[in-house]
Amino acid sequence: MKDLIFIFSIRHFLIGAIGTFSIASHAQVEQTARYEREQKSNDSEFILVPMEEKGIVLIHDKDQFKEGKRIWELVVLNSDLKETLSIEIDIESRSRLIGYDYKDELVYILFRSNDHDGSDLSLLTIHTKTQEVRRFSIKQELMFKVTHLGVLHHAIVLGGYVNNDPAILIYDLETENLKIVPGFFLSETQLLDLRTNANNTFNVLIIDRTTKEKKRLTLKTFDATGAMLIDDVIEFDAKRVILSGITSTLKNDELLITGTWTEGTSKQASGIYSVLADPFSDQVVKFYDFGSLEHFLDYQSPKRIAKLKQKSSQAKMAGSIPEFKAYTSVIRMEENSHGFALLAEVYLPSSNFNSNPYMPGFSNPYYYGGFSPYGYSPFMSRYYNNPYQFSNGYTTPHSDEIKNLYSSVLVFDLNGNLTRDYGIILEEKKSIGLEQTADFIFNNDKVAIAYKKEKDLMIMHHTADGSTADTLQTILQKPREIIRSDSEIGYVRAWYQNYMYTWGYQRIKDQEKQSEDPNRYVFYINKIRID
């Protein structure tokens, strides 16, 4: 892989007697800022777009109309969660939001003119400093189902399907031209990932779904014009089936491909695989079954863990595949100078939840369900089918309940070898549809994993010396106020450096108010520092 430098630079959760704000000897968790906005009964929910250390953007459908157009609001918060900008944008009333992103002080919001996949797309860019709003109309001649969105300098790249065949489009914001990237439209293939890199290139990961003796995983890397830089075809044994895939983003010199695999036609994963991109030599895909990992089974009972690990060892000696499988979504990868870290989550779907690994899934997140501070948020993902969470399934706002069991962070070295795994048990966490539950910080050789449990943030700190647990409660802005209730489904995301943010909806009571209603409903964001 280092030969490619001349082309371009590649660079058990234990619930015990842990008090609120418990602090490990080597770790500390603190809420450093809070944002509140009162929520009325008919207010729509918020989209949150993180801008790393520059802050967070809130995108909000005001459910108001002006001259036949729907009014949306965009609010910019700085890294201390203080409002620095608020502007209103008018959108065609029938338009539905299908994606959003941020890059270089520009917020990108992608709409489709109606529910039909052949209808035109419209793109808005909003500069968070100058407030300049630009509008682009993207004419389509294809029935194109958008599943992936990436932002490059002066261009966006769209991934999706035309008649069930993968397709990649590039829209140039300077020339306002739409270009089809050649080399796709292949039958019996699936688009696993589309991801922009640190050097203004992008990766496309495709899996061959034919029943050949050898399976093919293909990585293609392109520049912003659509010129191909890498075409890496990776063959592996046909008795294993790759369910999902994700690539790193060239912050390191090496590019890692990882995801989940299974056997036969199962929708459940048997384990994790990894391989480094290298088009100049034969590559061996490393397959790890879940039973061979140190902590991945921690959500099981001790007796069952021992049994599954024994079966995994016996299967390895016999050259066979262990029987144990689990519904597992691959969410995101982080990389630093020490290696790579992958977040994967284990869940249990209801009996009629569709998680077909071969379906190019999509759903419509845009619905008007009124005020639902304790329910499903339709705008959790950057895309209406989020490729960073589950490229092997789909949900709708009315999907059935999912029981979230376990969040795992798997750490790989710079050679692509899985070296260790950590995790946190998701106690009594449920969601409507498949959503990311926890997130993590990968700082040097330390990993912190957190998830929100009502008003508390549950954290596990992992180092080479061991693991410790923290519980952090929300701090309100006024001492006299108390939280009466919090979102049943709460969210936490990594933000920048060693910061995370949590958000949701709370019913807050002012204990000193007597003559008027002491309760108010708020949308809130908390900034969390994890040392």
N, C-alpha and C positions, 0 to 999 in steps of 0.2 A: 504493500500500500504506500510505502514511503516513496516509491517510484512515481507516484501521482503528484508529488509536491510541485513538480515543474509545470503541471497542468493548472492546478489551483491549490491554494493552501487549505489542507484538510486538518485542519487542526483537530411473652404470653402475658399480652397485656394483663398484668396482675391487678385485680381490683381488691384492695385491702384497706387497711387502716391508714389511708393517705389523706391528710387533711387538705383543706382548701389552701392554695398557694404553697403546697409542699415543694421544697427546693432540694434538689440533689446537690451533693457536695461539689460537683463539677458542672452543674447546669442550673439555669434560672429561666423562668418564664414570667413575662410581665406584659400587661396591657398598657400601651403607651399613648393611645389616642382613641377617641370615639367620635363617630358621626351619627346624628339622629335627624330624622325627618318624619314629621307626623303623617300618618297614613289614614286616609278617609275610606269609607266603606266602598266607594266605587273606583278607587285608584287602581291602576294597573301595576304590575310588579316591575322591578328594575332589572336591567341588564348591567352587569359590572364588567368593565374592560380594564384590566390592570395595565399600567404604563411603567412598570418597574419602579425605580426611585422617583420618577416624576409624578406619581400619584395613581389615581383611579378615575375612570370616566363612568358616569351613570347615564344610561340611555333609558328613556321613559316615554311610553305612549300616554299622553295626557287624556286620551279619549275625548278630545274636543275637535271641533271642525271649524274651518275658516274658508269661505268661498269654495266649499265642496271638498276640501282637502283635510286630511287628518293631521293633527299637530303632535309632533314629538318634541321632547325636551332632552337636551344634553347638558349635564352638569359635570364640571371638572373639579375634582378634589386634589389638593396637593398631598405630599407624603405624610403630612400631619392631619389629614382628613379635614382640611379647611376648604370651603368653596372658593374657587378663584374665577370661575366662569359659569354662566348659565345662559343658553341660547335656545330658541325654539326653531324647529325645522318643519316645513310642511311637506307631506308625502301624499301621493295619490291614495284615495280612500280604500281602494281594493288591494293595494300592495301588501304583500306579506314578507316579513323579515326572514331571511334564510341564512345570514351569516354576518360576522363582524370581526374586526381585528384592529390592531394598533401597530404603527411603526413610524419612527422619526417624527413625533409630534402630530401625526395624522391619525384620526380615527376613521376606519373604513366600515361602512354599513351597506350591506347588499340586500336588495329587495327583489322579489319577483312580482310582476304586475298583477298576477292573479294566481289561482291554484293550478293552472295548467302548466305542465313541464315544458311546453313549447312556447310559452309566453316570454316576452322580453324581460331582461334584467335591468335594474337601475342601481347604480353605485353612487353613494355619497361619500365624499371625504371632507372632514371638518378639521381644520387646524386648531389645535388646543391653545395656541398663543394668539394668533392673529384673528381668529374666529372666521376665517375665510371658508366658505362652503362651496364645493364644486360638485356638479352633478354630471353623471355620465349615463347615457342610454346604450345598453349592450343588446343589439339586435341578434336574435337567434334564428337560425334556419333549421335547427335540429330539435328533436324532443330530448332535451338534455336534463337529466336528473343530477343536480349538484349535490355532492356528498363531502367535498373537501374545498377549502379556501386557503390560499397562501398569499402573503403580501411581499413583493419585491420592490426595489427602488423603481418608481415610475411604472409599475405594472402589478397586476394581480394574476394569479394562476388558479384555475378552477379544475377540480377533478370530479368525475362522476361517470354516468352511464348513458349510452345511447343504445336503446334496444338490448339492454343487459350486457353490452360490451363496454369495457372501460374506455374513457376518453379524457384527454387533457386539453384545456384551452388556456391561452394567454391573452389577456387584454392589456394593451399598451395605453397608459393614461396620457402620454404625450401625443401620439398619433391617433388615438381613439379607434384603433383597429383591433379586431378579434382574430386570433390565429389558432388554428388547430395544430397541435403538436403531433407530428407523424410517428408511426410505430406502435399505435394502439389499435382499438377496434378489433381485438382478437377474441374469438369465441372461446368459451370454456376457460376464461381467465377472470380473476377478481382483483380489483384495486384495493390493496391493503392499507397503503399509506401514501400521502403526499405531504411533504414537509420542506419548508424553506430553511436554508442553511445560513450560517453566520457570514458567508462571503457572497451573498446575493445570488446563489444558485439554489436549485431545489431538487429533491429526490422524489422518485416515484417507485413504489414497491408493488410488484405484481406477482400473483401466485397462479401457477398452472393447475387447473382443476380436471385435466384429462386423466384417464386411467392407464397411463403409460407405465412401463417398468420403472422408469426413473421420473421423479417429480422435479419441477423446475421453479425456483424462486429467482425472480429477475429484479435487479436494482438498476435504474437508469437515473443519471444525474444530468441536469440541463442548466444552461445559463439563462439569463433573463430574456433572451431572444428566442429560446426554444432549441438552441443548438445543443446536441447531445455531447457530453463530456465523458461519461462513463456508461458502459453497457456491460453489466456483470451478471452472468447467468450462473446460478448456483444449483447444482444437482444434489438430490438426497434420496435416500431409500424410500420407495413407494409405500412401504408398510406404515409409514408415518404420514400424517396429514397436518399441514400447517393451517391453523385456524385464524390467527391474527398476526400482524407484524407492525413494527415501528422502527424508525431509523433515528440515529443521533443527528446532530446538526453541525458537525465539523468545528466545534469549539476545540476539540482535540485533533491531532493529526490523523487519527484513525476514525473510520466510520463504522459504527456497530449496528447490526440488524438483530432484533430480538422480538420475541412474541410467544404465543402459546401454540402447542401442537397436541394432536390426539391420534387415535387409531380408528380406522374405518370411517363410518359416517356419523360418529358420535358428535353431539353438540357440546359436550363437556371436554375440558382440556385434561390431558395426562401430565403435562409439565411445561417447562420453559425451554426454548432453544436460543442459541446465539451463534453468530458468525460475523467476522470482520469482512468488509468489502475489500476485494482484491481481484480485479479482472485479469491480472497477469499470471495467476497461478490457480491450481485446483484448490478448492476450499472444502473443509470438512465442517459440516454443521454439527454443533454440539447440542445434544438433546439431554435434558435433565428431567427426570420424573419427579413429581411432587414428594414422593416418599423418601427420596435421597437428600432433600433439603433439610437443613437443621431446624428451622422454625415454622415452615409453611403450614404444618399440620397442627399448630398450637391451639387452634379453635376446636379441635377434637378432644375427646376424653383421653387421659393418660394411657388407659388400657388399649384404646383403639390406635393411638399414635404408635405404641410399641408394635402392635400387630401389623400396621401398614408399613412401618419401616422394615420390619422383618421380611414382609412379602416383597418389598422393593429390592432388598439385598438379594433375596433368592432369585428374583426375576433377572437381575443383572448378571448373576453367575450363570444362569441358564440361557442368557442371550435373548430373553423375551421381554415383553412390555408389561409392566404391572397393571392390574385391573383397576386400581383406584383412579377416579376422575372427579373433577369439580368444575362447576360453572365459574369461569374466570375471565374478567375483562382486563385488558391491558390499557393503561391510562396515559402515562407520560414517562419520558426519560429525561434525566438530568445528567450533565457531565461536568467534570472538573479535571484538574491536573492529575488526580489520583485514579480516575476511571469513570465508570458510568453507573447510574442507579436507575432502576426501573420500578415504577409503581404498578402493582397489579392487585385486583380485588376479587375476593371470592363471594359469590352471592347464591341465593337459592330462589329461583323464580316460582311463580304460581304455576299450576298445571297447564294453563293455556297461554302462557307467555311465549312469544315467538322469538327464539334466539337462533334461527337458522344460520349456520356459519357461511352458507353460500349465497345468501340473499343480499344483493346490493341495497341495503336498507335506507330508508329515509322516512321522515315524518314531518308533520306540519306543527311547529311549536306555537303558531300564532292563533290564539283563540281568546275569546273574551269571557272569562269565567267570573269576572267581578273580583271583589276583594277576597283573597285567599291566603292570609298570612301564615296559616298553619298547614298549607297543602303544597301541591306540586308547583314548582316554578318553571314555566315553559322556556325560560331563557338562561338555563344553567350553562349550556354549552356554547362554545364559540360558533358552532354550526348546528343546524337543526338535526343533522346526523353527525355527531361528534366523532371524528376519526381517532381522536386521542383516547377515547373511552371504550368503544365497542364497535369495531369495524365488522363484527360478525352478527349484528342484530339490529333491531329497531324498536322504538317505543312511540307511543302517542301520549298526549296529556291524559288519556283515559285508560292507560295500560293498567294491568293488574299489579298488585303489591309485590315488591321485591324485598326479601330479607337479606340484608347485608351481613356477612359473617366475619370477614377478615380482610385487613389491608396488609399487603406484603411489599417490602422494598428489597429488591434483589440487586446486589452490588457485583459489578464486573470489573476486572482489571483492564489495563490498556491493551491487553492481548485478546480481550473478548471472553476470558474465562470467568465463569461464575465463582466467586470466592466466598461469599457469605450471604445470608438472607436474614432480615429482621421483620417484625410485624407488630400489629396491634389488633386485639380482638374487638370487634364492633358490637358492643353489648346492646342488644335490643334496638338495633338500628334498622329501620324499614323505610322504603321509599316507594313512590308511585312511578313505576318505570325504572329503568336502569340508569342510575346517576352515580357520579363520583362521590364517595363518602368521606374519605380521608385525604390528606396530602402530606408531603414530607419536605424536609430541608436536608440537603446533602452538602455538608460543609467540611472541607478537607476530608478527614477519615471518619467524621461523625455523622450520624443519621438521627433526625428527630421526626417522628410520625405523630400526627394529631388528627382527631376527629371531634366534632361537636355533639354533645349529648345534652339537649335542651340548653340551659343557660351556662353549662360548664364546657370547658375545653379539656379533653383528655389527651395527654401527651405521653409518649414513650421516647426516652433518650437512649440511644444505642452507641456504644463505643467498643473498642477492643477490650476494655476492662469490664464490660458488663452492661446491664440495662437497668434504668430507673424510671419510675412513673411520676408524673405530675398531674394535678388537677387545678385548673384556673377558672375562677368565676368571673362573670362580667362585672365591671365597675361602672356604675351609672354616674351621670354628670352631676346629680344633686343628691347629697347624703340622705335627704328625707324621703327619697323615692325608693320603691322596692319593685322587683319584677313579679308580676302576678302570673304571667305565663310567657312561654317562649315558643318559637316555631318547633313543631314536632320534628320537622325535617330541617336541620341546621347545616350550614356549610362552612368549610374552611378551605383556603387555598394558599399555597406558597406565593409570596409576593416578590421580594427581592432580598438578596443577601440572606440574613438570618431573620427576616420578617415574614409573618403570615398575616392574613386578615380573615376574620369571620364575619358573617352577616346573616340577617334574618329579620324576623318581625317579632315584636314584644308588646305585651300589654303591661303598662307601667302604672303604678298607683302612687300618688302623692299623699303620704300619710297625714300631712298637715291641712289638707283641704277638707273643709266641713260643709260649706254651703253650696258647693257645686260638684259636678262629677269629678271625682279624684282620679279617674282612669283615663289614660290616653293610649292610642296605638301608634307605634313608631316602626319605621324601617331603620335599621341600624347597621353600622360597620364598626368593628373593633380592630385596631391594629395591635398585633402581638409580636413581641420580640422574644426569640428563643436563643439563649447563649449556651 
